[in-house]
C-alpha cells in the first residue's frame, strides 16, 4: 500500500524536473479529491498483484523464487495532505498472505523449502515531506514513520524449517523496529533517484528545434485540501538566449471543486509565440493566388509593372513581420494581435521570384480556447484584418478589401495558432470533464483526473512490478 504514496510522488514529480520570486509561468494545483483517485488506483494495483508470481531475486547466499501474494486486503487506507509539509499515508488493519520458495546456500549446509508468510492487523503511518532543490527538482523526506502488526507468522518446510519456526515470536518485533528504517534506507533513495532522473526538458514542436526547459521555482505550498506547485518554463531554440524575467501576472487558483488545476500565464504563451516566430514557423508560401478576384487584380497590376512575366506562374507569400502579441482577459478570452505581410510574386523557371505587389495588414484573432482530453484547442473563427496604408484616403479605398483579406488569412493564421497545445500533465494521466476559465493575464484549465492503461503500467514499472 506504500505504492499509494509513491504513486503520488511519481504523479507530482513528472511536473517538476530564485531569491526574488517572480510570477510563475504555469502552476499546478492538486486537490484532496485527486488523493482519493490515487488511493483507489493504488488499492486496485495491489489487488492485481494477488496470485501473480514475482520474478526470482537473489541476495548474497539467499534466493527467493515464486514469491506470490495469495491475499492482500486493505481494510482502511487514508491519503491526505499535511499542511506546510507534504502528505500523510495511514494504513490500518492490512492483511497479507504470501508464499515463496527459498534456497539458502551456506558453506556447511543447504536449506531448500517453501514458506508461507501471514500478517494481520498491520498498521502503518508515514509522513512525507516534499522539498524543492536548488536545481528546481523535487525530493522527498520522511520525517515521521510508525509501523506495527497484531499478528505475524512464518510457516516453513525444509532443512532449517525448525529454525524458521522458532523465530516466529520475534517477527512482530522485527517488523515494528525495522520497517521504517528499511523504507528510509531502500525506498526513499530509490524514489529520490527516480525524481532526479526525470527529464526537465522536452521538445514541444518537433521539427522546429523548439524546447521547453522547466523547473520548480518555489517551495511546495500545502494546505489541508490543496498542493500547489509553481513552475518556470523556458521556451527556446538551440543556441538561443533563454534568459527571460516574467513580467506578467501570477496565476491564482480560487477553486478546489475538481481534482486538478493548471494555470497558464499570458507571458508564457507569448514566449512560445516568440520562439515560433524566431524559428520562422509563422510564414508560408502558397502556389497560386487563392481567390479569382485577387488573381485578376494581381494580373492587372502585373500587366503594367512586369508585362514580361505575364505567363509565369503566380505564388503567394504570407508571413508575420513582427512578434505576435497574445493577451488573455476575463471578458474576451484569448486574443492574438499580429502584423502580416502578403506578397504576390511571379515564379519564373530557374530564377528568383519577382514581387508584383505587397500588402501589410494588422490582424486580430479572437477566441476562447477549449479543452479536448489533454489538448488545449485554440479557435480562430473570429479573424479581423485591416490593411495598413499611409493616409486616410487610402484607408477608405481599401476598407472593402479588409473583409476579403480577413477571410483569406483565416486559414493561414489558423495554421499558425490553431494547433492544439498539450496541457502539461504527465504521460498516462488524462483530464476528464475538462473546462477552461479566463482571467486578466492568465487562464486556468481544470478537470478531474484518471490514469490511462499506459499510466497504470508506468507506475507499476516504476516501483518494481
Number of C-alpha atoms within 10 A of each C-alpha: 19 18 20 23 22 20 21 18 20 21 19 21 21 17 23 25 23 9 6 5 9 16 20 26 27 27 24 24 23 22 25 21 18 20 22 16 16 23 23 14 18 23 19 11 19 20 16 12 16 16 15 12 16 16 11 13 11 12 8 7 11 13 15 17 17 17 20 19 23 18 18 20 16 18 11 11 20 14 20 22 21 19 16 15 20 23 22 20 21 18 20 19 19 20 19 18 19 20 22 19 18 22 17 19 14 10 7 5 10 13 15 18 15 17 19 18 16 18 21 18 18 21 19 22 18 20 20 22 19 20 17 19 15 12 11 20 22 24 20 17 17 16 11 12 17 14 18 20 20 12 14 21 19 20 16 22 17 15 14 15 17 12 10 16 14 11 11 14 13 11 16 18 13 11 16 17 14 12 16 20 13 12 16 15 11 11 15 19 15 15 19 17 11 16 21 17 10 15 13 19 16 13 15 17 13 9 7 15 14 20 20 17 17 22 23 26 25 21 17 18 16 22 16 14 15 23 23 19 23 25 21 23 23 19 27 24 18 10 6 11 8 13 9 10 10 19 12 16 18 21 24 18 15 7 12 16 13 19 22 25 25 25 26 26 27 27 25 21 18 18 22 19 22 18 21 24 19 14 15 12 15 23 20 15 14 13 12 16 19 12 11 9 10 15 15 12 11 18 20 14 13 20 13 10 14 15 12 10 18 16 11 12 15 23 20 18 18 21 22 22 15 13 17 20 18 21 19 22 17 14 10 14 20 25 18 20 19 21 20 25 19 20 20 26 25 26 19 15 9 6 8 10 15 16 18 18 14 13 14 19 21 16 23 21 23 22 16 19 21 17 22 16 15 21 17 20 17 20 18 22 14 13 22 20 25 21 21 17 15 7 8 8 9 12 15 11 10 14 12 11 13 18 16 15 20 22 15 16 19 19 14 18 24 16 15 18 18 17 13 16 15 14 18 16 18 17 14 16 17 19 22 17 12 21 18 18 16 20 19 17 20 27 25 21 22 25 22 20 21 18 19 13 10 12 17 18 14 17 22 16 10 16 15 7 12
